[in-house]
């Protein structure tokens, strides 16, 4: 497969992933309204279910004696959540204002590098 085809396929798959996430969230909202449950609690359950694959990776890595895979999975998840998801949200929403002083970012950078 060529590079262009791979990029197009990746873009299409990301689009389908986003649409699937929209369908799941809409369904959870309707389930919450039907059962008269707060969406927050259903969101907690959804978060738990999306963490099960990470737990499976950790358990399998420990069972096979290669805990480095689990650490790599955790660091990869942190990079994706903070870099890709949060970064895209900041760019799209543009609701974060700064006063122009970069030293305010040092504590945030410390938290990011803490892991």
Secondary structure, DSSP 4 states (H G I P E B T S, - for coil): --HHHHHHHHHHHHHHHHHHHHHHHHHHHHHHHHHT--HHHHHHHHHHHHHHHHHHHHHHHHHHT-HHHHHHHHHHHHIIIIIIIHHHHHHHH------S-GGGGHHHHHHHHH-
